[in-house]
Amino acid sequence: MSISQNELIHQNEDTYSLKGKVAIVTGGSRGIGSTIAKELAKKGANVVINYNTSKTSAYSVIEEIEFLGGSAVAFQTDVSNLDEAHSLVEETISHYGRVDILINNAGITRDRTFKKLSKHEWDDVINVNLNSIYHTTSAVINTMLEQKYGRIINISSIIGQAGGFGQTNYSAAKSGMIGFTKSLALETAKSGVTVNAICPGYIETEMAAAIPAKVMDNLLAKIPMQRLGTTSEVAEAVLFLANSSYITGQCINVNGGVYM
């Protein structure tokens, strides 16, 4: 018996459905995080958007999600603070009753050559980009282990793999995320909780838009695909991992071939 195109489309929609799941996206109000939040919602997930300072942007994302028929809330918390990160998870469970997916996306940059890098600039980046994933993951892990289901997806970076000039703090944090991912994946694999990382390359964001034209031309020349990636292409990788039950401890590179 042949299967119609409509039936195939319906099967694909079911395969990638996140209906009934609850997802937290840290740093979900802007850039890559906001696109991830919207794409998760499109697949039926109830989305919690974490933000620290960008309240207006966070509620703009919620409006877009609700316009499309999805469900989302926003909670202001500084995930570099352990107590606030645990509060984020407690509020999520109080509001939606569970938590299934954690996207550790919150991140900042304080670029400076190492000889000029201050202790404060080092600490800021390590606290937000690396310590935060301990804070949020420690808050969700017992729930995920008890329910025998969880998807933890850490948004690392090509800089954590290949390094970056003037980015020792950022590279150390993003590289640390990869090691964290692999080790935690070993501990949780038998309990139905997968832990993976995504390493975006150079993506079209506000940060990229601020790069001078000449520098951008040199950058594009190094990318085999000759273009920047999009936030949607990163979100596609998130959806793939959110729906995968037998992939864990991996780094998915979304970088146009610039690092292999």
C-alpha positions in Angstrom: 0.0 0.0 0.0 1.5 3.4 -1.0 1.7 6.3 1.4 0.5 9.7 0.3 2.6 12.8 0.5 0.2 14.2 3.2 0.6 11.1 5.2 4.4 11.4 5.0 4.3 15.0 6.1 2.0 14.0 9.0 4.4 11.2 10.0 7.4 13.7 10.0 5.4 16.1 12.1 4.7 13.4 14.6 8.4 12.3 14.6 9.6 15.8 15.5 6.7 16.7 17.9 7.6 18.0 21.3 4.0 18.3 22.3 3.6 18.2 26.1 7.3 18.7 26.8 8.6 21.6 28.8 11.8 23.3 27.7 13.9 25.9 29.5 16.1 28.1 27.3 18.7 30.2 29.1 19.6 33.5 27.4 16.4 32.9 25.4 15.4 36.5 24.7 17.8 37.3 21.9 20.0 35.9 19.1 20.4 32.1 18.9 18.4 31.6 22.1 15.3 33.4 20.9 15.2 31.4 17.7 15.7 28.1 19.6 12.8 29.1 21.9 10.5 29.8 18.9 11.4 26.6 17.1 10.8 24.5 20.2 7.4 26.2 20.6 6.5 25.5 17.0 7.0 21.8 17.7 4.6 21.9 20.6 6.9 22.4 23.6 5.9 24.7 26.4 8.9 27.1 26.6 10.4 29.0 29.5 12.5 31.9 28.3 15.2 32.9 30.8 16.6 36.4 30.5 18.7 38.6 32.7 18.4 42.1 31.4 16.5 41.9 28.1 12.9 42.0 29.4 11.4 43.7 26.4 13.0 41.3 24.0 11.9 38.3 26.1 8.3 39.4 26.0 8.5 40.1 22.3 9.5 36.4 21.8 6.6 35.3 23.9 4.2 37.4 21.8 5.5 35.7 18.6 5.1 32.3 20.2 1.6 33.0 21.4 0.6 34.4 18.0 1.5 31.1 16.5 -0.6 29.2 19.1 2.3 28.2 21.4 2.8 28.5 25.1 5.7 30.4 26.7 6.6 32.3 29.9 9.6 34.4 30.8 11.5 34.4 34.1 14.2 36.9 34.9 17.1 35.2 36.6 20.9 35.5 36.6 21.9 31.9 35.9 25.5 32.7 37.0 24.0 32.7 40.5 23.3 29.2 41.9 20.2 30.2 43.9 18.7 32.1 41.1 19.2 29.2 38.7 17.5 26.9 41.1 14.7 29.4 41.4 14.3 29.4 37.6 13.7 25.6 37.6 11.4 25.7 40.6 9.3 28.4 38.9 9.2 26.3 35.7 8.0 23.2 37.6 5.5 25.3 39.5 4.1 26.8 36.3 4.2 23.8 33.9 4.5 20.8 36.3 7.7 19.4 34.9 10.9 20.0 33.0 12.1 17.9 30.1 14.5 19.9 28.1 17.3 22.3 29.2 19.0 24.4 26.7 22.1 26.0 28.3 22.6 29.0 25.9 23.3 32.0 28.2 26.6 33.6 27.3 28.6 36.8 27.1 31.9 37.9 25.7 34.6 40.1 27.2 37.2 39.9 24.5 40.7 41.1 25.3 44.2 39.8 24.6 45.4 37.8 27.6 48.1 40.3 28.7 45.3 42.9 29.0 42.6 40.6 30.4 41.5 41.6 33.9 40.5 39.1 36.6 37.0 40.7 36.5 36.7 40.0 32.7 37.8 36.4 33.2 35.4 35.8 36.1 32.4 37.4 34.3 32.7 35.1 31.3 33.5 31.9 33.3 30.6 32.6 35.6 28.0 33.2 32.9 29.2 30.8 30.2 30.5 27.9 32.3 29.4 28.0 35.9 25.8 28.7 34.9 25.5 25.2 33.3 26.5 23.6 36.6 23.9 25.8 38.3 21.0 25.0 35.9 21.9 21.4 35.3 22.2 20.7 39.1 18.7 22.1 39.4 17.1 19.8 36.8 19.1 16.6 37.0 17.2 14.8 39.8 13.9 15.5 38.2 15.1 14.2 34.8 16.7 11.1 36.4 13.5 10.3 38.4 11.2 10.7 35.3 13.7 8.6 33.2 13.7 11.3 30.5 15.7 14.4 29.8 17.4 16.3 27.1 20.3 18.6 28.1 21.8 20.6 25.2 24.7 22.9 25.8 25.4 25.6 23.3 29.2 25.7 23.1 31.2 27.3 20.2 33.8 26.7 17.5 36.0 28.9 19.8 35.9 26.2 22.4 37.3 23.8 19.8 39.8 25.9 17.8 40.4 28.9 20.0 40.1 32.5 19.2 42.4 35.5 19.3 41.7 37.6 22.3 39.2 35.1 23.7 41.1 33.0 26.3 38.2 33.4 28.8 35.5 32.6 26.2 37.4 29.7 24.8 38.1 28.2 28.2 34.4 28.4 29.1 33.2 26.9 25.8 35.8 24.2 25.9 34.8 23.4 29.5 31.2 23.0 28.3 32.3 20.2 26.0 34.1 18.3 28.7 31.1 18.8 31.0 28.8 17.4 28.3 30.9 14.3 27.7 31.3 13.4 31.4 27.7 14.0 32.4 26.5 12.0 29.4 28.4 9.0 30.8 26.6 9.4 34.1 23.1 9.8 32.8 23.0 7.5 29.8 21.3 4.5 31.5 18.6 6.7 32.9 17.2 8.0 29.6 18.8 11.5 30.0 20.9 12.6 27.0 23.5 15.3 27.2 24.9 16.9 24.0 26.6 20.0 22.9 26.2 22.2 19.8 29.2 24.1 18.5 28.1 27.0 16.3 30.6 28.6 14.0 30.1 32.2 12.8 26.4 32.9 12.9 24.3 35.9 11.8 23.6 37.7 15.0 23.9 41.3 16.4 27.5 40.5 17.3 28.4 39.5 13.8 26.7 42.6 12.4 29.1 44.7 14.4 32.2 43.2 12.7 33.9 45.6 10.3 33.4 44.8 6.6 37.0 44.1 5.9 37.3 41.7 8.8 34.1 40.0 7.7 35.4 39.5 4.2 38.5 37.8 5.6 36.3 35.7 7.9 34.0 34.5 5.0 37.1 33.6 2.9 38.0 31.0 5.6 34.5 29.4 5.6 34.1 26.6 2.9 30.4 27.5 2.5 31.4 31.2 2.0 28.6 32.5 4.3 27.6 32.9 7.9 25.3 30.4 9.4 21.8 31.4 10.6 20.2 31.1 14.0 17.6 28.8 12.4 20.3 26.4 11.4 21.5 26.2 15.0 17.9 25.7 16.2 17.5 22.8 13.7 20.4 21.0 15.4 18.7 21.6 18.8 15.4 20.1 17.5 17.3 17.1 16.2 19.0 16.4 19.5 15.8 17.1 21.4 14.1 14.3 19.4 17.1 11.9 19.6 17.1 9.1 22.2 20.3 7.3 21.2 22.7 10.2 20.7 24.6 11.4 23.8 27.9 12.9 24.7 28.3 14.4 21.2 29.3 17.8 19.8 27.3 18.7 16.7 29.2 21.3 14.6 27.1 23.9 12.8 29.9 25.9 11.2 29.8 25.7 7.4 32.9 23.4 7.4 35.3 25.9 8.9 36.3 23.5 11.6 36.2 19.7 11.0 
